[in-house]
């Protein structure tokens, strides 16, 4: 054992652990304790501790904040408060770096000045020696290779389990018991109803707000957010399927592998809700579920029943209608909201306004009457996807092409020129199948609609069991293109429903 130096050398301690399962930092604290003991053996003193808890050193996209801070301190030779630093103590080199680039940056920083010291639990090392540096760098390369080997084994294991329909570890999925196979009697019905509501037109935010009012928690005990609910309902696990890297796991015949867990909804219902969210990609989505253009982040979404449906019917000097979308305003000493045409400076004429409560009531009654009259929800349509045979034929042709190529009966040039077109056609047909399934599910949801129940809940508040605003707007969108409001003349006049023109959608 070397003789302790008369003046203790100031060093820093570095500790890192990849996964702190218990979330109590016991692993890194144990490393710091061992580092202090190592420093004491050589007559050094630890003046600061750098800690990267629950952070991997093998992943390029993980930033180790304290590791980066330590490199700056080593290069400058002092801490931010001016305290001198002349070395580093670690438990083992794999705690310091698992990537050759990180190890090289560390060696460059610590040897930036002469006389620096370095040690791990096994002993002191001279990083100014080319042999020592080379051995450390070689160790980092071997560590990186081992990490990649473990990652490949894990990916193969996950793939094999997925193809066998076995559940994986991790956080318990919401809707299932801890065995990940059996449905939770309380959570599963919530997920099922959420998917049915989304297919019927309800928005994510409305469902999340209801779950928050009912104090429904995630598997980790957190409050639900629109993002977490979207991840849950779009996960193919809810219908018994499995996904990896954004692609469904399929068998040799191209059919989705069915898992061993109990499904919450049917594959058709899952495809319907998945189709809804796929259609929204690249679009701004309002809280009530409507698609819109790319808008500024501070855009105010509709909070009233008919925002976006009402159009100004005032005649312009050139004889054309204004046709501007009406906005909502409030006036002092006026309880109800007012729909107005925006000013000329923002694209309107500014010459029309109407009581919001009366317009909402009239349009609501008209839409409810339309539902009762023509039974919008009971529209019929084909029950089988007409492209199924094309899909099966395309898969068969691709499989035959592969078999001929494998047997050496066709050239590489022919195979690789023909296969992409078939694969694109199969992919397009799968997309068409999802769209058809979404339409069928919407039709089924409408056919099961109880118009009397809709009317009963329409005018109640959500806290009293009323329909969410997004769902009411969905019914209006199903029935109407727009509502044109014509001017009523100057001065205050009684509400005249004849000045409202409802532009119905064709049945």
N, C-alpha and C positions, 0 to 999 in steps of 0.2 A: 504494500500500500504506500503511495507516495506521501511525503511529509507535507502537512498542511502549510500553505504559504502564510507568511506573517500578516499580509494584508489580503483579506478575502476578495476574490475576483467576483465582480457583479455579473450575474448571468440571468437569463430569462428561462422560464419553464414553458414548454409547449405541450398541450394535451389535445387529443382528438379522438372521437368515437363516431362510427358511422351511423349507428342506430341506438338511440337511448329509449329503449322500450318502456322503462318504468317512469321516464320523464323526471328523474330526480337528480340527474347529473352525477350519479355515484361513480360511473366509469371514469370520467375525466378527473374527478376529485381524487380518486385512487391513483391515477397517473401522476397528478401534481404532487401527491404525498411521496411517491416513489422517487420523483425527480428531485425533491428537496433532500431526500436521504442520499441520493447519488451526488448532489452538489456538496453536501457536507463531507462526504468521504474524501473529496479532493480539496477541501478548504475553500470552496466557492460559496457564494450566498445568492439566493434567488431574490431578485429585486422586483420582478413582475411576472405574472402568469398570463399567458395567451391561451385561449380556449376556443375550440371549434367543436361544439357539442351537437350530435345528431347530424353530422355533415360528412358526406363521402369525399374521399380524396381521389377516387378513381374516375369520377364523372367530370367531363370537361365543362359542362354547363353549371356546375355547382361552384359558387364563389365562397371561399373560406375567408371571411372578413379578418379574423385574427391572424391567420397565416400571412395575408397580404400586409397587415399592419406590422407584423414581426419583421418581415423583409425590409420594410422602410426603416425600422428601428435599428436593425443590424447594419444597414448601409450607412446610416448617420452616426451610429455608435452611442446613441443616447435616446432616452424616453422623452415623450413630449414635455415632461416637467423638468428636463435637464439632467436626470439621473444617468450615470454612465452605464453602458452595457458592453460586455466584452466576451459574451459567449451564450451558448444555448444548451439546455439539458432536455432530453426526451426519454421516453421509455424504450422505444424501438423505432427504427427508420421507417417502417410501414405506417407508423402514426404520423410521421412527418410528410411523406410523399409516396404516392403510388403511381405517379406519372413521371417519366424521365424529365420532361420539361420543368416541372415543379422542383425536382431535386436539383437540376442545374441552376435554377434561379436562386435557390437557397444557398448553394455553395458559393455562387457569385457574390451574394449579399454578405455572407459571414466572412469571406476571405477578402472583402473589399479593403479592409485594413489589416495590417499584420498583428500577430499576437492574440488572435481570437481562439477560444477554447470551445470544444464540443464533446459531448459524452452522451451515451445512452446507458441503460441499466447494466449492460455487459461490460462497459469500460469506456475509457477515453479514446478519441479518435483524432488523428491529425489530418484535417481536411486540406491542408496545404500540400500534402503528399499526393502526387498524381495517382499512385496505386490505390490509396484509400478512396480518393474521389471516384476512380474507375470502378472499384468494387461497389461503392454506394450506388453509382449510376446503373451498374449491372443489376444490382438488387431491385432497383426501381423498375427496370425493364422486365425482370422476372415477375415482379408483383403485378405489373400491368397485364402480362400474359396470363397469369393465374386468374385475375379478375375477369378478363375476357372469356377464359375457359369456363368459369363459373356462370357467367351471364349466358353463354351458349347452352350450357347444360340446363339452366333454369328455363330458357326459352323453349328448348326441346321438351322439357318436362311439362311446361304449361300447355304446349301444343298437343302433346300426347293426352293429357288429362281432358283438354277441350274436345278432342276428337272422340274420346270415350264418353263424353257427356258428364264428366265428374265435376263437382263444384270445386272452386279454388279457395285459398285462404284469404286473409285480410279482414277488413271490417264486415260485420254481419250485414248482408243486404237488407234494406228496409222491406218488410213484407213477409220475411221468413223467420222461423225460429233459429236458435243458434246452430242447429245441425245443418242449416242452409238448404235443406231439402223439403221440410214441412212448412206449410203456410202458417203465418201468424194470424190467429183469428181476429185480431183487432186491426192490424196494419194492412193486411192484404186487401180487405174490402175498401179501404181508403184509396189505395193505389188503383184498384179496379174502377172505382167511381171517378177518380181524377181523369183516367184515360177516356172513359165514356163521356165525361163532361167536355174534355178537350176536343174530342171528335165532334161533339154537338155544337161547338163554337165558343165554349167558355175559355177565358184567358188564364194563363199561368198565374198572373198576379192575383186574380180573384180567388183562385183555389188556395194560393199561399196565404192570403189574408184570412181566409176562413180557417185554415189549419192553425194559424197563429192565434186566432181568437179561441179556438178549441184546445190550445196548448198541445198540439201534436208535435212531437220531437223526432229528430232523425235517430238513426241507430247509435250515434255518438252523443245523443242528448242535446243537440243544437237546434235552434229555431230553423225552420225551413226558409229557403230563399227561392226565387224563380229559377236560378241556375241549378240548385241541387234537385229541385223537383223535375226540371227538364232532363237532367242526367238519369234520374230514376225511371221516368216514363218512357224514355227512348232507349233504355237498355233492353236488348232482346231477351234478357233473362226473364222478363215479365211474361213472355209467351213460351218459355221453355227452350229458347235458342241461346247460342253463345257467340260472342264477338271477340276478335283479337285484332288490334291495330286498325280498327274501323271497318273490318270485313267480317262477314258471317263465316263461321266455321262450317264447311260443307263436306259431305262424303264424296266418294269416288264418282257418284252419279250427279253431283252438283246440287243435291238437296241439303238444306240446313240440318246439322246434327241436333237431335233432340236430347236435352239434358235429363238427368235423373231426378231433378227437383220438380216440385209441383208448380205448374204455371198459374199465373194470376189472370191473364186474359188469353184470348185466342190469337194465333199468328195474324189473322186478318185484322183484328183490332189494333195490334201493335203496329202492323204495316200502315194502318190508317193514320195513327198519331205520328209515326215516323215520317210519313209523307207530308204531313202538315209542317213539321219543322224543317224538312229538307227544302220545301218550297220557299221558306223564309230566308234561306242563305243569301247573303249579299244585299238584303233589304233591311230598312229600318222597320222595327216591329213595335206597334203601339201596345200599350198595356192591355187593351181589350182584344188583342190578337190580330188587328188589321195590319196589312203590309203597307209600307209607304216608301218614299224615296229616301235617299241619304239626307238626313237633316241635322242641324246643329244640336249639340248635346243639351242645350238649354231649351229645346223645343217643348212647349206645353202640350201634353196629350189631352184628348177630350175627357171632360169630367161631367158632361151633360148628355142626355139621351140622344139628341139629334144633331150634335155637332158633326159636320162633314156631310150630312144628308140634305140640309136645307140650302136652297138656291134662291137668289134674288130674281124676282120676275118683273122688276121695273123696266119699262121701255126706255131705251136710250134715244138720243136725237136721230141716230141713223136707222131707227126702227127695230134694232136687235135688242134682245133681252140682256140685262146686265149679267145674269148668270153667275155672279160672284158667290162664293161659299159664305154663308152667314156665320157670324161670330157671336159670342156670348158676352153681355155686359150686365152690370148691376147699377141701379140708380138709388140715390139716397131716399130713404123712407119707402122703398119698394121691396117687398119681401121676395117676390118671384124674380127669376132671371129673365133677361130680354134678349131675343135673337135680333141682331142688327146686321145690315150690310156694311162692310168696312168702308173707310173713307177712300176718296179717289187716289190719294197718295199711295195706297197699298193695294190698288187693283179693283176696288169696288166703286159704288156710286154714292154711298153714304146717305141714301134717301129712303131707307126702308127699315122698319123695326116692328116686332110683334111680340106679345107676351109669351114667354117661354112655357109657362105652365099650361096654358090653353093649347098651344101647338103640340106639346108633348102628349096631352090627354087625347086630343083628336087623332093624332097619328097612331098612338097606342091602340085606341079603340078600333081604328081602321085595320091595323095589322092583325089584331086578335080576331076581328070579324073575318078577315081573309083566311086565317088559319082554320076557323070553324067552317067557313063556306066551302073552300076547295080542298081542305085537308092536305095542305102543303106537305106535311110530314109523311103522308102515305103514298107519295109518288112511287111508281113501280119502275123496274128496270131489269136488265139481264142479271141473272144470278151467277153465271159462269163467264169467266174471262174469255173473250173470243180469240185471244192470241195464244191460248195455251198450246194448241197444236203446233203453231209456228215455233214456239219456244222449245217444245220437245224435239221438233225436227232439227232445229239449229244445234241443240246439244248433241243429238245423235250424229250429225254431220261432223261436228268438231271431234267427237270421240273416235269416229271412223277415220278421220284424217290423222289423228294421233297414232292410232293403231297401225295405219299404213306406213307412217313415217318411222315408227319404232321397228317395224318389220323390214325396213329398208326398201319398200316398194316405191316410194316417192322421194324426190331429192329434197335437200335442205331448202333450196331456193323456193320450191313450190310450197313446202310446208309453211315456211316463215312468211311467205307472201299471202297465203290464204288464211292462216290461223287468226291473225289480228282482226280481219274483217268479221269472221264468225264470232270472235270474242266480244267485239263491239256490239254486234247484233244481239247476242245473248244478254249483254249488260243493258242494252236499251229495252229489250223485252221485259227484263226483270223490273226496270223502272216503270214500264207501262203496267205491269201486274200490280205494283204497289199503288199506283194512282187509281187503278180499277178497284182495288181492295178498299182504298180510302173512300171512294165514291159509294161503294156498296155499304160500308159501315155507316156513312152519313145517312144513306137512305134507310137503313135499318133503324138508326136512332130516331129518325123522323117518324117512321111508321109506329114506333112505340110511344110517341109523344102524346101526352094527355093534355089536350087543349084546355079543358076545364081547370086542370091544375095549374097550367101556365097563367090563365086569367086570374086565378085566385092569388097567385104569388106575385103577379106583375106589379101591382101598386103597393106592395108591402116593402118596407126597408129590409136590407140584408140581415140586420140584427133581429128582425121579426120573422125570418125565414123567407124573405122575398128573393126574387131572382137577382143574381148579380147584374150590374150594369152591362158588363161585357156580353153576357148571355142574351139580355134583352136587345142590345144592339145587333147581335148575331141574327136574331129572328127578324129584325127590321131589314138587315142586309139581305136576308134570304128572300124577302118579299118585295123590297123597293129598290129602284135605282136612285131615286132622288125625290125630294118634295120641293116644288116651286111655289114660292109665296109671292102673291101679287100685291101691289100697293092698295091701301084702303082709302086714300085721300088724306087731306089735311085735317088736323085736329084729332081729338080722342074719339074713337068710335067703338062700338060693340064688336066683339070678336065675330068674324064672319068666316065660317069654314069653307064657304064657296070660293074664297080667295086663296085656297090651298089646292094645288094640283099634285096629286100623288102619281108618280110615274112607276107603275108596277112592273115587275119582272114577268116575263112570259112563263106560263106554267110548263 
